[in-house]
Amino acid sequence: MEATRQPLWTKRFILLCASNFLFFMSFFLLLPTLPVYLVENLGASEDQVGLIMGIFTIAAVFARPITGYLMDFKNQKALFLIAIIVFVVATFGYLVAQTVLFIFLIRFIYGFGFGMSTTAGGTMAAEWIPEERRGEGLGYYGTFIMVAMSVGPIVGVYVAAKTSYQGMFWFCFSLSLIGLLMASFLPNFKHEKSKKDARKLSLKTKEDMSFWFQELIEKKALPVSAAMMMIAIVFGGVISFVSLYAKELGDASIAGTYFTLYAIAIVISRPFAGKWFDQKGPNRLIAFGTLFYFIGMIILGLAMNSWMVYAAALVIGIGYGVLQPSYQALSIQLSPSHRRGAATATFFTLFDIGVGIGSFFLGWVVVQIGYGNMFLLSSLFLIVSYFVYFRSARPMVKDARLALQEK
């Protein structure tokens, strides 16, 4: 007799998704507006804008491993609230910052809070989602982020135009504050680790030199995370240069429509991908997602008009909407249950590193061969990604599924 499936949409999961949505809305509001604010209001140069936007990723990379480690044996709600408080304080900093240097410091704190909160939130979601519905649950959890991504930039531009940049910063601050209030109603949860597993964060002895790889990084999540890092390199190149590509094609507004269609495709594809993952396994799903992403990049690189760019957005969105939650669920599924925080941190740390590599390396490639050829060339990273999965992670997936079936 088939066992009754455990409920997914519990009160705590709904609260987590809702607070996460507000948190990401506040973040995505700034993506199209902050660079313009820096140039028009603070007189920043293009190099300074790039440095300010890039320091965010560096701060997030530092924050994720430490947060993931602490999430595995500390009070998870307390850590999540601390992370959001850091983010809220940094958001308020935009209101009082009057210099480029001040914004630079605020952006670092902002990135640190972002890295903490996304790692903490992802770990809590993985803990609370029933194991047999993890792919589906993480797909829905990620959908809230994608909705914020599709709506946030449009709302940010609208609020800034109708009020002012200060009005837009106040709006961001208000959203993050409401998200913090909602998160305060989440239940407490502390994952108990054995004394053997729990270690203090210390760098006093030679043994501690290997601490980052033993405790902060989950080795079993590395193959899947490495495959996702290759995808993130492509992702970093697209988000960094699709706006300039649109200008080269003769219509800057193409970029805005691209991101909207891209987000819609992700929102539509993720729930179906999650159910497929839980019922049929990841192998064919990952092959399907990689193929779609690859085709989308070829269309984007060969685009000669807006319609080809829009078609690319839809195809790439489906591919990414399938791959990201699948790889995230796998990184958790392949790791010990008491190491979900470290697994989540490992996954997102390598993702952030991939985005950074994509932004910088593919930026150099653009200078050499142009935007279209860069997109075509970057599609090769998708082939490398699938090769990494097929050779390193796929055998581990088979063993994990057998273990799950025996429970």
C-alpha positions in Angstrom: 0.0 0.0 0.0 1.4 3.4 -1.0 2.3 5.6 1.9 0.5 9.0 2.2 2.7 11.8 1.0 3.8 14.3 3.7 2.4 17.9 3.2 4.6 20.4 1.5 2.7 23.7 2.1 3.0 23.9 5.8 2.7 27.2 7.7 6.5 27.4 8.2 7.3 26.7 4.6 4.8 29.4 3.4 6.2 31.9 5.8 9.8 31.1 4.6 8.8 31.5 1.0 6.9 34.7 1.6 9.7 36.4 3.6 12.2 35.2 1.0 10.1 36.7 -1.7 10.2 40.2 0.0 13.9 39.8 0.6 14.6 39.1 -3.0 12.2 41.8 -4.2 14.2 44.3 -2.3 17.4 42.9 -3.9 16.1 42.9 -7.5 14.7 46.4 -7.2 18.3 47.7 -7.1 19.7 45.7 -10.1 18.7 48.2 -12.8 18.6 51.3 -10.7 21.7 51.3 -8.5 24.3 51.6 -11.4 22.4 54.6 -12.8 22.1 56.2 -9.4 25.9 55.8 -8.9 26.7 57.5 -12.2 24.0 60.2 -12.2 23.9 61.2 -8.5 27.4 60.3 -7.1 29.5 60.8 -10.3 30.9 57.3 -10.3 32.9 56.0 -13.3 32.1 52.8 -15.1 35.1 51.1 -13.5 33.8 52.1 -10.0 30.4 50.9 -10.8 31.8 47.5 -11.8 33.9 47.3 -8.6 30.9 48.2 -6.5 28.6 45.7 -8.1 31.4 43.0 -8.0 32.3 43.4 -4.3 28.8 42.1 -3.6 29.7 38.6 -5.0 33.0 38.5 -3.1 31.3 39.2 0.2 28.6 36.6 -0.5 31.4 34.0 -1.2 33.0 34.7 2.2 29.6 34.5 4.0 28.2 31.3 2.6 30.7 28.6 4.0 30.6 30.0 7.5 26.8 30.3 7.5 26.4 26.8 6.2 28.7 25.3 8.9 26.8 27.2 11.6 23.4 26.2 10.3 24.3 22.5 10.9 24.4 22.8 14.7 23.2 26.2 15.8 19.6 27.6 16.0 18.7 28.1 12.4 16.0 30.7 13.0 18.4 32.9 15.0 21.0 32.7 12.3 18.4 33.5 9.6 17.2 36.5 11.5 20.7 37.8 12.1 21.4 37.5 8.4 18.3 39.4 7.4 19.1 42.1 10.0 22.5 42.6 8.4 20.7 42.9 5.1 18.2 45.4 6.4 20.9 47.5 8.0 22.8 47.6 4.8 19.7 48.5 2.8 19.1 51.5 5.2 22.7 52.4 4.4 21.8 53.3 0.9 19.6 56.1 2.3 22.4 57.8 4.1 25.4 57.1 1.8 26.7 60.2 0.1 30.0 59.0 -1.4 31.1 56.2 -3.8 33.4 54.8 -1.0 30.5 54.7 1.4 28.4 52.8 -1.1 31.3 50.4 -1.7 31.3 49.6 2.0 27.6 49.3 2.2 27.6 47.0 -0.8 30.1 44.7 0.9 27.9 44.4 4.0 24.9 44.0 1.7 26.6 41.1 -0.1 27.6 39.5 3.2 24.0 39.6 4.5 22.7 38.3 1.2 25.1 35.4 1.3 24.2 34.6 4.9 20.4 34.8 4.4 20.2 32.9 1.1 22.3 30.1 2.6 20.3 30.0 5.8 17.0 30.1 3.9 18.0 27.4 1.5 19.1 25.2 4.3 15.9 25.7 6.3 13.8 24.9 3.1 15.8 21.7 2.6 15.2 20.7 6.2 11.5 21.3 6.2 10.6 19.9 2.7 9.7 16.1 2.9 12.6 14.1 1.5 10.4 12.4 -1.1 9.2 15.8 -2.4 12.5 17.7 -2.2 12.8 18.4 -5.9 9.2 19.7 -6.1 9.6 21.7 -2.9 12.9 23.4 -3.9 11.3 24.1 -7.3 8.5 26.0 -5.7 10.9 27.7 -3.3 13.0 28.9 -6.2 9.9 30.0 -8.1 9.3 32.7 -5.4 12.8 34.0 -6.2 12.1 34.0 -9.9 8.8 35.9 -9.5 10.8 38.5 -7.6 13.4 38.6 -10.3 10.7 39.2 -13.0 8.8 41.9 -11.1 11.6 43.6 -9.0 13.5 45.3 -11.8 10.3 46.7 -13.4 9.0 47.9 -10.0 12.4 49.5 -9.2 12.5 51.5 -12.3 8.9 52.6 -11.9 9.3 53.7 -8.2 12.5 55.6 -9.0 10.8 57.4 -11.9 7.6 58.3 -10.0 9.3 59.3 -6.8 13.1 59.5 -6.6 16.1 57.3 -5.9 15.6 58.1 -2.2 12.0 56.9 -2.5 13.1 53.7 -4.2 15.6 53.1 -1.4 12.9 53.6 1.2 10.7 51.2 -0.6 13.5 48.6 -0.6 14.1 49.1 3.1 10.4 48.7 3.8 10.2 45.4 1.9 13.2 44.0 3.7 11.8 45.1 7.1 8.5 43.4 6.4 10.4 40.3 5.4 12.3 40.4 8.7 9.0 40.7 10.6 7.5 37.7 8.8 10.7 35.7 9.4 10.4 36.4 13.1 7.3 34.1 13.2 9.2 31.1 11.9 9.6 28.2 14.4 12.9 27.5 16.1 14.9 24.6 14.7 18.3 23.3 15.8 19.9 20.4 14.0 21.6 18.3 16.6 25.1 17.2 15.6 27.1 14.6 17.4 30.1 15.7 19.5 32.3 14.0 17.0 30.9 16.1 14.1 30.6 19.5 15.9 33.8 21.5 16.0 34.5 25.0 17.1 35.4 27.6 14.5 39.1 28.0 15.3 42.3 28.6 13.4 44.8 28.1 16.3 46.4 24.8 15.2 47.9 23.4 12.0 45.0 21.0 11.9 42.7 23.9 11.5 44.3 24.8 8.1 42.2 22.0 6.6 39.1 23.2 8.5 37.5 24.9 5.5 37.5 21.7 3.4 36.6 19.4 6.3 33.8 21.4 7.9 32.8 24.4 5.8 32.8 22.5 2.5 30.8 19.3 2.0 32.9 17.1 -0.3 30.0 14.9 -1.4 28.3 18.1 -2.8 31.4 19.2 -4.8 30.8 17.2 -8.0 27.2 18.5 -8.4 28.3 22.0 -7.4 31.2 22.0 -9.9 28.7 21.1 -12.6 26.5 24.0 -11.5 29.5 26.3 -11.5 30.0 25.8 -15.2 26.4 26.8 -15.8 26.9 29.8 -13.5 29.8 31.0 -15.8 27.4 31.2 -18.7 24.7 32.8 -16.4 27.3 35.5 -15.3 28.1 36.3 -18.9 24.5 36.7 -19.9 23.3 38.9 -17.0 26.4 41.1 -17.4 26.3 41.7 -21.1 22.8 41.1 -22.5 21.9 44.8 -22.0 24.9 45.9 -24.0 24.1 43.3 -26.6 20.6 44.7 -26.9 22.0 48.2 -27.5 24.3 46.7 -30.2 21.2 45.2 -31.9 19.7 48.7 -31.9 17.1 48.6 -29.1 18.1 48.8 -25.4 14.5 47.9 -24.3 15.1 44.3 -25.6 17.1 43.5 -22.4 14.1 44.3 -20.1 11.8 42.1 -22.1 14.5 39.4 -22.2 14.7 39.2 -18.4 10.9 39.2 -18.0 10.4 36.3 -20.5 13.4 34.5 -19.0 11.9 34.7 -15.5 8.4 33.6 -16.8 9.9 30.5 -18.4 11.7 29.6 -15.2 8.5 30.1 -13.1 6.6 27.8 -15.5 9.3 25.1 -15.8 10.3 24.7 -12.1 7.3 23.0 -10.6 7.2 20.4 -13.5 10.9 19.9 -13.2 10.6 19.3 -9.5 7.9 16.6 -9.8 9.9 15.0 -12.6 13.0 14.9 -10.4 11.1 13.3 -7.5 9.3 10.7 -9.7 11.8 9.8 -12.4 15.2 10.9 -11.1 17.6 13.5 -12.3 19.5 12.0 -15.2 17.2 12.6 -18.1 16.0 15.8 -16.5 19.5 17.2 -16.4 20.2 16.1 -20.0 17.0 17.8 -21.1 17.9 21.1 -19.2 21.4 21.2 -20.5 20.2 20.7 -24.1 17.7 23.5 -23.8 20.2 25.9 -22.3 22.7 25.0 -25.0 20.2 25.6 -27.8 19.1 28.9 -26.2 22.7 30.2 -26.1 23.1 29.3 -29.8 20.0 31.3 -30.7 21.1 34.2 -28.5 24.6 34.3 -30.1 23.1 34.2 -33.6 20.3 36.8 -32.9 19.8 39.4 -35.5 16.6 40.9 -34.1 14.5 41.2 -31.0 12.4 38.1 -31.7 15.4 35.8 -31.7 16.5 37.3 -28.4 13.1 36.7 -26.9 13.0 33.1 -28.2 16.4 32.6 -26.6 15.1 34.0 -23.3 12.3 31.4 -23.2 14.5 28.5 -24.1 17.3 29.5 -21.8 14.8 30.1 -19.0 13.4 26.6 -19.4 16.9 25.1 -19.3 18.0 27.1 -16.3 14.6 26.5 -14.5 15.2 22.7 -14.8 18.9 22.7 -14.0 19.3 25.0 -11.0 16.7 23.3 -8.6 17.8 19.8 -9.8 21.4 20.4 -9.0 20.6 22.1 -5.7 18.3 19.2 -4.6 21.1 16.7 -5.6 23.7 18.5 -3.6 21.6 18.0 -0.5 20.4 14.5 -1.4 24.0 13.3 -1.9 25.2 14.8 1.4 24.6 13.5 5.0 21.5 14.8 6.6 23.5 16.6 9.3 25.5 18.4 6.6 22.7 20.1 4.7 23.9 23.5 5.7 27.4 22.9 4.5 26.0 21.3 1.3 23.9 24.3 0.6 26.8 26.6 1.3 29.1 24.6 -1.0 26.5 24.7 -3.8 26.0 28.5 -3.7 29.6 29.3 -3.1 30.7 27.6 -6.3 27.7 29.2 -8.0 28.9 32.7 -6.9 32.4 31.9 -8.0 31.1 30.8 -11.4 29.1 34.0 -11.8 32.2 36.0 -11.0 34.3 34.1 -13.5 31.7 34.5 -16.1 31.5 38.3 -15.6 35.3 38.9 -15.7 36.5 36.2 -18.1 33.7 36.6 -20.6 34.1 40.3 -20.4 37.6 39.9 -21.7 36.3 37.5 -24.4 33.8 40.2 -25.5 36.6 42.6 -26.2 38.3 40.0 -28.4 35.4 38.5 -30.4 32.2 40.5 -29.7 29.0 39.8 -27.9 27.4 37.3 -30.2 30.5 35.2 -30.6 31.0 35.3 -26.8 27.6 33.8 -26.2 28.3 31.1 -28.8 31.6 30.3 -27.2 30.2 30.3 -23.6 27.8 27.5 -24.6 30.8 25.2 -24.5 30.7 25.5 -20.7 27.4 23.8 -20.8 29.0 20.7 -22.4 31.7 20.8 -19.8 29.0 21.0 -17.1 27.2 17.9 -18.4 30.5 16.0 -18.7 31.3 16.8 -15.1 27.9 15.5 -14.0 28.1 12.4 -16.1 31.6 11.4 -15.0 31.6 12.5 -11.4 28.1 12.9 -10.0 26.0 10.5 -11.9 27.4 7.3 -10.2 26.8 9.0 -6.8 23.2 9.7 -7.8 22.5 6.0 -8.5 23.7 5.0 -5.1 21.7 7.8 -3.4 18.5 6.7 -5.1 19.0 3.1 -4.1 19.5 4.2 -0.5 16.4 6.3 -0.6 14.3 3.4 -2.0 15.4 1.2 0.9 14.1 3.5 3.5 
